[in-house]
């Protein structure tokens, strides 16, 4: 009959079992190669986020001291991830020895004035990042209040004064890959800076 192609229609060719196995094998190889790099990127990002959290906390301490006229205190848990930010008067209270997250949850339930415009997220570093080391200048004001420190769970306090100055301090943050970031607070200005990610050996 005219208009009808006598040739048989070819069905589309499917994938063979060998081809499917090859494709799956390639996907497994690519995943095995890329996962370590992705994990390293996450650890590095967490470390950089931790430096931002510390600098944000220091900024809040400085602004709060200037607003309220009360000296503020920042201290951290050596080889841990917790930190505290509080008025200097609270430094000797037993409640300040509680985990920082508990202290933050209690604060979140209270009402704050309109002047308290900068609030912290829960006072803890991202997962697998710790305060590896810290160098905090000695303070006669803290020594007069506390005498010889007996609470070894916390670092020496960093003070933020109402005039905008602060304690000279340097903190080293470390992630699970032993990468580090050094965060430095310049006391005369109260401003903080962070180094690039490095592999500093922390004693």
Helices and strands as residue ranges (DSSP letters): H 17-68, E 72-76, E 83-87, G 88-92, G 94-97, H 100-108, E 130-136, H 140-146, E 158-160, E 169-174, E 180-186, E 191-194
